[in-house]
Amino acid sequence: MERNAYFDNAKLFLIFFVVFGHMIQPYVDGSQNVGTFYTWLYTFHMPAFIFLAGFYAKGTGTIDFIINLAKKLLIPYLIFQTIYTIYYFYIGKDGWLTESLFYPHWSLWFLISLFSWHMLLIVYKKMHPAIALTTAIVLGIIVGYFDPIGHLFSLSRTFVFFPFFLLGHLVSMEQLMILKQKKVKVLSVVTMSVLALAIYFMPDINSGWLLASKSYSTLGMETYGSVARFTVYTIAFLMAASFLAWVPMRRFAFTKLGERTLYVYLLHGFIVQLFRNFNILEMNHLGHWIGFMALSAIIVIVLSTNTVMTIWQPLVEGKATRLRKVFQKLGFQKDDKRYEEQV
């Protein structure tokens, strides 16, 4: 069955935004324009990504399902957490060993949270949809009052972002396609434009609210943190919907790259952290913006190539089907000892 081009297009655009956002993050404090775009981007790119992850989530709760999910998400987490720790040591990154195995490096929090969201879904899918979504939002608001709930095991992000995952699971394709109506697309442009202007003229917004990894007291708003988080939820839902309204439905030559976003997500940190650690890049004018966008696109394309996937598949997916195909093309057959030795 042919994959839905809409979802692959959306995932491809979002993974580009993830890479681009990480590329420009070091320059946020030095430029109002960079800070505005960074904050604007973070209002929707991860919520939309998580929503899409929830759309195809099953959450069956069977032992086989949980075991397979652990193999798919938790084992790669442990592998890449170790690899990134070693990598940070060799490039001389500060604080490379200050956190334990269960404080996710870089973007690895997503793997732990994705596993947890599937587990939560086992319980939440038994509730009435309205009650389930309301409960998830309330829980996401409440956790902000507890300081210990933070980076450890990605607990804060798991609870705060879960409503987007749950909504993705609850929404049908017909309901999602309401976003493609002309009037909705017009409203989406207005929404995204107004928010961009609001962020520009209110540059003191703490991006920590969008990262969802800190408590209210840490963010300096212990008393009214719940109001702030509910506001962030409202903005994120509207912005994610606005983005999804403009994702094209047709299949393009680049659409296939949307199938390979996990590789880009896990591997782009090696490149971005190298740039950051050695201050290789700078961002001072429009030409730099264009350069950063082009470089981000190149990173996405390169990390989506068959060569990269073949090399990293054993660590990312826990299997070596691509390597086997390579060996077969080289003349190693399954009944050949050389094949067995290589595999």
C-alpha positions in Angstrom: 0.0 0.0 0.0 1.4 3.4 -1.0 2.3 5.7 1.8 0.3 8.9 2.4 2.3 11.7 0.8 0.7 14.3 3.1 2.3 12.8 6.2 5.7 12.2 4.6 5.7 15.8 3.3 4.8 17.1 6.8 7.5 15.0 8.5 10.1 16.2 6.0 9.3 19.9 6.5 9.3 19.4 10.3 12.6 17.6 10.4 14.1 20.4 8.4 12.7 22.8 10.9 14.2 20.7 13.7 17.7 20.8 12.1 17.4 24.5 11.3 16.2 25.4 14.8 19.1 23.6 16.3 21.5 25.3 13.9 20.4 28.8 14.8 19.9 28.3 18.5 23.4 29.6 19.5 22.5 33.0 17.8 19.2 33.6 19.5 20.4 35.9 22.2 22.5 38.0 19.8 19.8 38.9 17.3 16.1 39.9 17.7 15.3 38.5 14.3 16.9 35.1 15.1 15.2 35.1 18.5 11.8 35.9 17.0 12.0 33.2 14.3 13.4 30.6 16.8 10.5 31.2 19.3 7.9 31.3 16.5 9.3 28.0 15.1 9.2 26.3 18.5 5.5 27.1 19.0 4.6 24.4 16.5 7.3 22.2 15.0 7.6 19.7 17.9 3.9 19.8 18.7 3.1 19.0 15.1 5.7 16.3 14.9 4.3 14.7 18.0 0.8 15.0 16.7 1.8 13.1 13.6 3.5 10.4 15.7 0.2 9.9 17.6 -1.9 9.6 14.4 -0.6 6.2 13.6 -0.1 5.0 17.2 -1.9 1.9 18.3 -1.1 1.4 21.9 -2.4 -2.2 22.0 -0.9 -3.0 25.3 0.0 -6.6 24.5 3.3 -8.0 25.7 4.6 -8.4 22.2 3.7 -4.8 21.3 5.5 -3.4 24.4 8.6 -5.6 23.8 8.8 -4.6 20.1 8.4 -0.9 21.1 11.1 -1.2 23.6 13.4 -2.7 21.0 12.5 0.1 18.5 12.9 3.0 20.9 14.6 2.2 24.2 17.5 0.2 22.9 18.4 2.9 20.3 18.2 5.4 23.1 20.7 3.5 25.2 23.0 3.1 22.2 22.9 6.7 21.1 23.1 8.0 24.7 26.4 6.2 25.0 27.6 7.2 21.5 26.8 10.9 22.2 28.6 10.8 25.6 31.7 9.5 23.9 31.4 11.9 21.0 31.0 14.9 23.4 34.2 13.8 25.2 36.2 13.7 22.0 35.1 17.1 20.8 35.6 18.6 24.2 32.1 19.6 24.9 31.5 21.0 28.4 29.5 18.9 30.8 29.7 15.8 28.7 29.6 13.5 31.8 27.7 15.6 34.3 24.4 13.8 33.7 23.5 10.2 34.1 22.4 7.7 31.5 18.8 8.7 32.2 19.3 12.4 31.5 18.9 12.4 27.7 21.6 14.0 25.6 20.6 16.3 22.8 17.3 15.3 21.1 17.2 11.8 22.6 14.5 12.7 25.0 12.0 12.1 22.1 12.7 8.3 22.1 12.0 7.9 25.9 8.9 10.2 25.6 7.6 8.4 22.5 7.8 5.0 24.3 6.0 6.6 27.3 3.3 8.1 25.2 2.5 4.7 23.7 2.3 3.3 27.2 0.0 6.2 28.4 -2.1 5.6 25.3 -3.0 2.1 26.5 -4.8 3.7 29.4 -6.1 6.9 27.8 -7.7 5.2 24.8 -10.1 3.5 27.1 -11.5 6.9 28.2 -14.1 9.0 26.4 -12.0 11.2 24.0 -13.1 14.5 25.5 -12.3 13.3 29.0 -9.0 11.8 27.9 -7.8 14.9 26.2 -8.9 17.2 29.1 -7.1 14.9 31.6 -3.9 14.9 29.6 -3.9 18.7 29.4 -4.6 19.1 33.1 -1.8 16.7 33.9 0.5 18.6 31.6 -0.3 21.8 33.5 0.0 20.2 37.0 3.5 18.7 36.5 4.9 22.2 36.1 4.5 22.8 39.8 6.9 20.0 40.7 10.5 20.8 40.5 11.8 17.2 40.5 9.9 16.6 37.3 12.3 17.8 34.6 15.0 16.3 32.3 15.3 13.0 34.3 13.7 10.2 32.1 12.3 13.1 30.0 9.4 13.2 32.5 8.4 16.8 32.0 8.3 16.7 28.2 6.5 13.4 28.3 3.6 14.8 30.3 3.6 18.3 28.7 3.7 17.1 25.1 1.4 14.1 25.6 -1.9 16.0 24.7 -0.5 16.5 21.1 0.3 12.8 20.8 -3.2 11.9 22.2 -5.0 14.3 19.9 -3.1 12.8 16.9 -4.4 9.4 17.9 -8.0 10.6 18.4 -8.3 12.6 15.1 -9.5 10.8 12.0 -8.3 11.5 8.5 -11.6 13.2 7.6 -11.3 15.5 10.6 -7.7 16.3 9.8 -8.6 17.3 6.2 -10.9 20.0 7.6 -7.6 22.0 7.8 -7.4 21.9 4.0 -10.5 24.1 3.6 -9.7 27.5 2.1 -11.1 29.5 5.0 -9.0 27.5 7.4 -5.9 28.1 5.4 -6.6 31.8 5.3 -7.1 31.9 9.1 -3.9 29.9 9.5 -1.9 32.6 7.7 -3.4 35.3 9.9 -2.6 33.2 13.0 1.0 32.6 12.1 1.6 36.2 11.0 0.0 37.8 14.1 2.0 35.5 16.4 5.2 36.3 14.6 4.6 40.1 15.1 3.6 39.5 18.7 6.8 37.6 19.4 8.9 40.3 17.6 7.5 43.1 19.7 7.6 41.1 22.9 11.2 39.7 22.7 11.5 38.8 26.3 9.5 35.5 26.0 11.4 32.7 27.6 11.8 29.9 25.1 11.9 27.4 28.1 8.1 27.5 28.0 8.2 25.9 24.6 10.8 23.3 25.4 8.6 21.9 28.2 11.5 20.6 30.2 11.4 22.9 33.2 9.2 23.6 36.2 7.3 26.9 36.7 9.6 28.0 39.5 12.6 27.5 37.3 10.9 29.6 34.6 10.3 32.3 37.1 6.5 32.0 37.2 5.6 29.7 40.0 2.2 31.4 40.9 0.7 31.8 37.4 2.6 29.0 35.7 -0.6 27.1 34.9 -2.1 30.1 33.1 1.1 30.5 31.1 1.2 26.8 30.2 -2.5 26.8 29.1 -1.7 29.8 27.0 1.2 28.0 25.4 -1.0 24.9 24.8 -3.6 27.1 23.0 -0.9 28.8 20.8 0.8 25.5 20.0 -2.5 23.8 19.0 -3.4 26.7 16.7 0.1 27.0 15.2 0.4 23.2 14.6 -3.0 23.2 12.9 -1.9 26.3 10.9 1.2 24.5 9.7 -0.6 21.3 8.8 -3.2 23.3 6.8 -0.5 24.2 4.3 1.3 20.9 3.9 0.8 19.8 0.3 -1.1 16.6 -0.4 0.6 15.6 -3.7 3.7 13.5 -4.0 7.0 15.1 -4.9 10.4 13.8 -5.8 11.6 14.7 -2.2 8.5 13.3 -0.4 10.3 9.9 0.1 12.8 11.6 2.4 9.9 12.0 4.9 10.1 8.2 5.5 13.6 8.6 6.9 13.2 11.3 9.5 14.3 9.1 12.4 17.8 8.9 11.0 18.0 12.6 10.5 16.7 13.2 14.0 19.2 10.9 15.7 22.3 11.8 13.6 22.1 15.5 12.9 23.3 16.2 16.5 26.8 15.0 15.6 27.1 17.7 12.9 25.3 20.5 14.8 27.3 20.0 18.0 30.5 20.0 16.0 29.6 23.4 14.5 28.6 24.7 17.9 31.6 23.5 19.9 34.1 25.0 17.5 32.2 28.1 16.6 32.6 27.3 12.9 29.6 29.4 11.7 28.3 32.9 12.2 24.9 34.6 11.6 25.0 38.3 10.9 23.0 39.0 7.8 20.6 37.7 5.2 23.3 35.8 3.3 24.0 33.8 6.5 20.2 33.0 6.9 20.2 31.6 3.3 23.4 29.7 4.1 22.0 28.2 7.3 18.9 27.1 5.4 20.9 25.5 2.6 23.2 23.8 5.1 20.2 22.4 7.1 18.7 21.1 3.9 22.0 19.4 2.9 22.2 17.8 6.3 18.6 16.4 6.0 19.3 15.1 2.5 22.7 13.5 3.3 21.4 11.9 6.5 18.5 10.5 4.4 20.7 8.8 1.8 20.7 5.0 1.4 24.4 5.0 2.3 23.9 6.6 5.7 20.8 4.4 6.4 22.7 1.2 5.4 25.6 2.1 7.8 23.4 3.1 10.7 20.5 0.8 10.4 21.8 -1.8 12.8 22.0 0.9 15.5 18.9 2.8 14.6 16.5 -0.1 13.8 18.3 -3.1 15.3 18.5 -4.9 12.0 20.8 -5.2 9.0 18.5 -5.8 6.0 20.2 -3.1 4.0 23.7 -4.5 4.7 22.5 -8.0 3.7 21.3 -6.6 0.3 24.7 -5.0 -0.2 26.4 -8.3 0.5 24.1 -10.1 -1.8 24.8 -7.6 -4.6 28.5 -8.2 -4.0 28.0 -11.9 -4.6 27.6 -13.2 -1.1 24.8 -15.7 -1.0 22.9 -16.9 2.0 24.4 -20.4 1.7 27.9 -19.0 1.4 30.1 -19.0 4.5 31.4 -15.6 3.5 27.9 -14.2 3.8 27.4 -15.6 7.2 30.8 -14.3 8.4 30.1 -10.8 7.1 26.6 -10.6 8.6 
